[in-house]
Amino acid sequence: MPQETWSDKRERQYEHIKSSQKERGASTSRAEEIAARTVNKNRARSGESRTAGKTSIRDKSPQQRGGERSGRGLGPGGPTKDQLYNEAKQRNIKGRSSMTKKELQNALGR
């Protein structure tokens, strides 16, 4: 735990995020950094910290963001038709080869 002022809830959150990041293949130091930044931002948003930056308060919470900035290739137009097709293939969606991008999106529930 990087800071003694964290509550038990924040400590559990930190450990959970850290272990999740390590499972995804992040190094220990990177996992610790991501976990600490996430917990500190949540603390700032809920008024638990003495100071908070504007982006910590006005920006999306890490949970709302849900990986939008993680480089998943979801640019302005969203995923490409090939990306949607590959996801449909993994989910064994029938008729995917003749579907348009819009139909693939609907079939995948997007």
PyMOL CGO cylinders between C-alpha atoms (Angstrom):
from pymol import cmd
from pymol.cgo import CYLINDER

trace = [
    CYLINDER, 0.00, 0.00, 0.00, 1.68, 3.24, -1.10, 0.3, 1, 1, 1, 1, 1, 1,
    CYLINDER, 1.68, 3.24, -1.10, -0.11, 5.57, 1.32, 0.3, 1, 1, 1, 1, 1, 1,
    CYLINDER, -0.11, 5.57, 1.32, -1.14, 5.15, 4.96, 0.3, 1, 1, 1, 1, 1, 1,
    CYLINDER, -1.14, 5.15, 4.96, -4.17, 7.43, 4.53, 0.3, 1, 1, 1, 1, 1, 1,
    CYLINDER, -4.17, 7.43, 4.53, -6.03, 4.88, 2.40, 0.3, 1, 1, 1, 1, 1, 1,
    CYLINDER, -6.03, 4.88, 2.40, -9.05, 3.15, 3.91, 0.3, 1, 1, 1, 1, 1, 1,
    CYLINDER, -9.05, 3.15, 3.91, -9.44, -0.62, 3.97, 0.3, 1, 1, 1, 1, 1, 1,
    CYLINDER, -9.44, -0.62, 3.97, -11.75, -0.31, 0.97, 0.3, 1, 1, 1, 1, 1, 1,
    CYLINDER, -11.75, -0.31, 0.97, -9.11, 1.55, -1.04, 0.3, 1, 1, 1, 1, 1, 1,
    CYLINDER, -9.11, 1.55, -1.04, -6.48, -0.99, -0.01, 0.3, 1, 1, 1, 1, 1, 1,
    CYLINDER, -6.48, -0.99, -0.01, -8.66, -3.83, -1.30, 0.3, 1, 1, 1, 1, 1, 1,
    CYLINDER, -8.66, -3.83, -1.30, -9.30, -1.90, -4.50, 0.3, 1, 1, 1, 1, 1, 1,
    CYLINDER, -9.30, -1.90, -4.50, -5.56, -1.31, -4.95, 0.3, 1, 1, 1, 1, 1, 1,
    CYLINDER, -5.56, -1.31, -4.95, -4.70, -4.99, -4.47, 0.3, 1, 1, 1, 1, 1, 1,
    CYLINDER, -4.70, -4.99, -4.47, -7.49, -6.10, -6.81, 0.3, 1, 1, 1, 1, 1, 1,
    CYLINDER, -7.49, -6.10, -6.81, -6.40, -3.75, -9.61, 0.3, 1, 1, 1, 1, 1, 1,
    CYLINDER, -6.40, -3.75, -9.61, -2.75, -4.66, -9.10, 0.3, 1, 1, 1, 1, 1, 1,
    CYLINDER, -2.75, -4.66, -9.10, -3.44, -8.41, -9.34, 0.3, 1, 1, 1, 1, 1, 1,
    CYLINDER, -3.44, -8.41, -9.34, -5.68, -7.89, -12.39, 0.3, 1, 1, 1, 1, 1, 1,
    CYLINDER, -5.68, -7.89, -12.39, -2.96, -5.97, -14.18, 0.3, 1, 1, 1, 1, 1, 1,
    CYLINDER, -2.96, -5.97, -14.18, -0.37, -8.63, -13.36, 0.3, 1, 1, 1, 1, 1, 1,
    CYLINDER, -0.37, -8.63, -13.36, -2.71, -11.30, -14.79, 0.3, 1, 1, 1, 1, 1, 1,
    CYLINDER, -2.71, -11.30, -14.79, -2.92, -9.25, -17.99, 0.3, 1, 1, 1, 1, 1, 1,
    CYLINDER, -2.92, -9.25, -17.99, 0.85, -9.37, -18.28, 0.3, 1, 1, 1, 1, 1, 1,
    CYLINDER, 0.85, -9.37, -18.28, 1.91, -6.01, -16.82, 0.3, 1, 1, 1, 1, 1, 1,
    CYLINDER, 1.91, -6.01, -16.82, 5.16, -5.90, -14.87, 0.3, 1, 1, 1, 1, 1, 1,
    CYLINDER, 5.16, -5.90, -14.87, 4.92, -5.55, -11.10, 0.3, 1, 1, 1, 1, 1, 1,
    CYLINDER, 4.92, -5.55, -11.10, 6.00, -1.91, -11.13, 0.3, 1, 1, 1, 1, 1, 1,
    CYLINDER, 6.00, -1.91, -11.13, 3.57, -1.04, -13.94, 0.3, 1, 1, 1, 1, 1, 1,
    CYLINDER, 3.57, -1.04, -13.94, 0.73, -2.87, -12.17, 0.3, 1, 1, 1, 1, 1, 1,
    CYLINDER, 0.73, -2.87, -12.17, 1.48, -0.95, -8.96, 0.3, 1, 1, 1, 1, 1, 1,
    CYLINDER, 1.48, -0.95, -8.96, 1.52, 2.36, -10.85, 0.3, 1, 1, 1, 1, 1, 1,
    CYLINDER, 1.52, 2.36, -10.85, -1.80, 1.71, -12.58, 0.3, 1, 1, 1, 1, 1, 1,
    CYLINDER, -1.80, 1.71, -12.58, -3.42, 0.58, -9.32, 0.3, 1, 1, 1, 1, 1, 1,
    CYLINDER, -3.42, 0.58, -9.32, -2.15, 3.59, -7.38, 0.3, 1, 1, 1, 1, 1, 1,
    CYLINDER, -2.15, 3.59, -7.38, -3.24, 6.06, -10.05, 0.3, 1, 1, 1, 1, 1, 1,
    CYLINDER, -3.24, 6.06, -10.05, -6.70, 4.49, -10.27, 0.3, 1, 1, 1, 1, 1, 1,
    CYLINDER, -6.70, 4.49, -10.27, -7.23, 4.48, -6.51, 0.3, 1, 1, 1, 1, 1, 1,
    CYLINDER, -7.23, 4.48, -6.51, -5.93, 8.03, -6.12, 0.3, 1, 1, 1, 1, 1, 1,
    CYLINDER, -5.93, 8.03, -6.12, -8.24, 9.27, -8.87, 0.3, 1, 1, 1, 1, 1, 1,
    CYLINDER, -8.24, 9.27, -8.87, -11.21, 7.58, -7.21, 0.3, 1, 1, 1, 1, 1, 1,
    CYLINDER, -11.21, 7.58, -7.21, -10.23, 9.13, -3.89, 0.3, 1, 1, 1, 1, 1, 1,
    CYLINDER, -10.23, 9.13, -3.89, -10.05, 12.59, -5.47, 0.3, 1, 1, 1, 1, 1, 1,
    CYLINDER, -10.05, 12.59, -5.47, -13.44, 12.15, -7.16, 0.3, 1, 1, 1, 1, 1, 1,
    CYLINDER, -13.44, 12.15, -7.16, -15.10, 11.15, -3.89, 0.3, 1, 1, 1, 1, 1, 1,
    CYLINDER, -15.10, 11.15, -3.89, -13.50, 13.95, -1.85, 0.3, 1, 1, 1, 1, 1, 1,
    CYLINDER, -13.50, 13.95, -1.85, -11.19, 11.73, 0.19, 0.3, 1, 1, 1, 1, 1, 1,
    CYLINDER, -11.19, 11.73, 0.19, -7.97, 13.53, -0.78, 0.3, 1, 1, 1, 1, 1, 1,
    CYLINDER, -7.97, 13.53, -0.78, -6.74, 16.93, 0.35, 0.3, 1, 1, 1, 1, 1, 1,
    CYLINDER, -6.74, 16.93, 0.35, -6.08, 18.13, -3.21, 0.3, 1, 1, 1, 1, 1, 1,
    CYLINDER, -6.08, 18.13, -3.21, -7.42, 17.07, -6.57, 0.3, 1, 1, 1, 1, 1, 1,
    CYLINDER, -7.42, 17.07, -6.57, -6.62, 18.07, -10.11, 0.3, 1, 1, 1, 1, 1, 1,
    CYLINDER, -6.62, 18.07, -10.11, -9.34, 19.29, -12.46, 0.3, 1, 1, 1, 1, 1, 1,
    CYLINDER, -9.34, 19.29, -12.46, -9.06, 16.24, -14.67, 0.3, 1, 1, 1, 1, 1, 1,
    CYLINDER, -9.06, 16.24, -14.67, -9.47, 13.92, -11.69, 0.3, 1, 1, 1, 1, 1, 1,
    CYLINDER, -9.47, 13.92, -11.69, -12.80, 15.51, -10.91, 0.3, 1, 1, 1, 1, 1, 1,
    CYLINDER, -12.80, 15.51, -10.91, -14.16, 16.39, -14.37, 0.3, 1, 1, 1, 1, 1, 1,
    CYLINDER, -14.16, 16.39, -14.37, -12.85, 13.48, -16.46, 0.3, 1, 1, 1, 1, 1, 1,
    CYLINDER, -12.85, 13.48, -16.46, -14.46, 10.05, -16.56, 0.3, 1, 1, 1, 1, 1, 1,
    CYLINDER, -14.46, 10.05, -16.56, -13.75, 7.73, -13.70, 0.3, 1, 1, 1, 1, 1, 1,
    CYLINDER, -13.75, 7.73, -13.70, -11.41, 4.82, -14.49, 0.3, 1, 1, 1, 1, 1, 1,
    CYLINDER, -11.41, 4.82, -14.49, -14.35, 2.43, -14.21, 0.3, 1, 1, 1, 1, 1, 1,
    CYLINDER, -14.35, 2.43, -14.21, -16.48, 4.42, -16.67, 0.3, 1, 1, 1, 1, 1, 1,
    CYLINDER, -16.48, 4.42, -16.67, -13.63, 4.67, -19.13, 0.3, 1, 1, 1, 1, 1, 1,
    CYLINDER, -13.63, 4.67, -19.13, -13.33, 0.88, -19.24, 0.3, 1, 1, 1, 1, 1, 1,
    CYLINDER, -13.33, 0.88, -19.24, -10.26, 0.70, -21.42, 0.3, 1, 1, 1, 1, 1, 1,
    CYLINDER, -10.26, 0.70, -21.42, -11.22, 3.35, -23.97, 0.3, 1, 1, 1, 1, 1, 1,
    CYLINDER, -11.22, 3.35, -23.97, -7.67, 4.67, -23.91, 0.3, 1, 1, 1, 1, 1, 1,
    CYLINDER, -7.67, 4.67, -23.91, -5.93, 1.33, -23.83, 0.3, 1, 1, 1, 1, 1, 1,
    CYLINDER, -5.93, 1.33, -23.83, -5.19, 1.18, -27.56, 0.3, 1, 1, 1, 1, 1, 1,
    CYLINDER, -5.19, 1.18, -27.56, -7.79, -1.37, -28.53, 0.3, 1, 1, 1, 1, 1, 1,
    CYLINDER, -7.79, -1.37, -28.53, -8.05, 0.06, -32.04, 0.3, 1, 1, 1, 1, 1, 1,
    CYLINDER, -8.05, 0.06, -32.04, -11.46, 1.59, -31.56, 0.3, 1, 1, 1, 1, 1, 1,
    CYLINDER, -11.46, 1.59, -31.56, -10.85, 4.86, -33.34, 0.3, 1, 1, 1, 1, 1, 1,
    CYLINDER, -10.85, 4.86, -33.34, -13.42, 7.45, -34.39, 0.3, 1, 1, 1, 1, 1, 1,
    CYLINDER, -13.42, 7.45, -34.39, -15.38, 4.97, -36.51, 0.3, 1, 1, 1, 1, 1, 1,
    CYLINDER, -15.38, 4.97, -36.51, -15.19, 2.20, -33.94, 0.3, 1, 1, 1, 1, 1, 1,
    CYLINDER, -15.19, 2.20, -33.94, -13.72, -1.20, -34.72, 0.3, 1, 1, 1, 1, 1, 1,
    CYLINDER, -13.72, -1.20, -34.72, -13.12, -2.12, -38.33, 0.3, 1, 1, 1, 1, 1, 1,
    CYLINDER, -13.12, -2.12, -38.33, -15.23, -4.66, -40.17, 0.3, 1, 1, 1, 1, 1, 1,
    CYLINDER, -15.23, -4.66, -40.17, -12.34, -7.13, -39.97, 0.3, 1, 1, 1, 1, 1, 1,
    CYLINDER, -12.34, -7.13, -39.97, -12.13, -6.67, -36.19, 0.3, 1, 1, 1, 1, 1, 1,
    CYLINDER, -12.13, -6.67, -36.19, -15.87, -7.23, -35.89, 0.3, 1, 1, 1, 1, 1, 1,
    CYLINDER, -15.87, -7.23, -35.89, -15.67, -10.27, -38.18, 0.3, 1, 1, 1, 1, 1, 1,
    CYLINDER, -15.67, -10.27, -38.18, -12.90, -11.82, -36.07, 0.3, 1, 1, 1, 1, 1, 1,
    CYLINDER, -12.90, -11.82, -36.07, -14.89, -11.27, -32.89, 0.3, 1, 1, 1, 1, 1, 1,
    CYLINDER, -14.89, -11.27, -32.89, -17.97, -12.82, -34.55, 0.3, 1, 1, 1, 1, 1, 1,
    CYLINDER, -17.97, -12.82, -34.55, -15.82, -15.76, -35.60, 0.3, 1, 1, 1, 1, 1, 1,
    CYLINDER, -15.82, -15.76, -35.60, -14.65, -16.27, -32.01, 0.3, 1, 1, 1, 1, 1, 1,
    CYLINDER, -14.65, -16.27, -32.01, -18.28, -16.22, -30.86, 0.3, 1, 1, 1, 1, 1, 1,
    CYLINDER, -18.28, -16.22, -30.86, -19.35, -18.64, -33.64, 0.3, 1, 1, 1, 1, 1, 1,
    CYLINDER, -19.35, -18.64, -33.64, -21.98, -16.29, -35.07, 0.3, 1, 1, 1, 1, 1, 1,
    CYLINDER, -21.98, -16.29, -35.07, -23.59, -17.92, -38.11, 0.3, 1, 1, 1, 1, 1, 1,
    CYLINDER, -23.59, -17.92, -38.11, -23.78, -16.05, -41.41, 0.3, 1, 1, 1, 1, 1, 1,
    CYLINDER, -23.78, -16.05, -41.41, -20.99, -13.63, -40.49, 0.3, 1, 1, 1, 1, 1, 1,
    CYLINDER, -20.99, -13.63, -40.49, -19.23, -13.92, -43.86, 0.3, 1, 1, 1, 1, 1, 1,
    CYLINDER, -19.23, -13.92, -43.86, -22.08, -12.21, -45.71, 0.3, 1, 1, 1, 1, 1, 1,
    CYLINDER, -22.08, -12.21, -45.71, -22.81, -9.57, -43.05, 0.3, 1, 1, 1, 1, 1, 1,
    CYLINDER, -22.81, -9.57, -43.05, -22.11, -5.87, -43.44, 0.3, 1, 1, 1, 1, 1, 1,
    CYLINDER, -22.11, -5.87, -43.44, -20.26, -3.92, -40.74, 0.3, 1, 1, 1, 1, 1, 1,
    CYLINDER, -20.26, -3.92, -40.74, -23.59, -2.69, -39.35, 0.3, 1, 1, 1, 1, 1, 1,
    CYLINDER, -23.59, -2.69, -39.35, -25.02, -6.22, -39.27, 0.3, 1, 1, 1, 1, 1, 1,
    CYLINDER, -25.02, -6.22, -39.27, -21.89, -7.50, -37.51, 0.3, 1, 1, 1, 1, 1, 1,
    CYLINDER, -21.89, -7.50, -37.51, -22.23, -4.75, -34.91, 0.3, 1, 1, 1, 1, 1, 1,
    CYLINDER, -22.23, -4.75, -34.91, -25.88, -5.69, -34.30, 0.3, 1, 1, 1, 1, 1, 1,
    CYLINDER, -25.88, -5.69, -34.30, -25.06, -9.40, -34.10, 0.3, 1, 1, 1, 1, 1, 1,
    CYLINDER, -25.06, -9.40, -34.10, -22.35, -8.66, -31.53, 0.3, 1, 1, 1, 1, 1, 1,
    CYLINDER, -22.35, -8.66, -31.53, -24.70, -6.44, -29.52, 0.3, 1, 1, 1, 1, 1, 1,
    CYLINDER, -24.70, -6.44, -29.52, -22.89, -3.14, -30.10, 0.3, 1, 1, 1, 1, 1, 1,
]
cmd.load_cgo(trace, "trace")
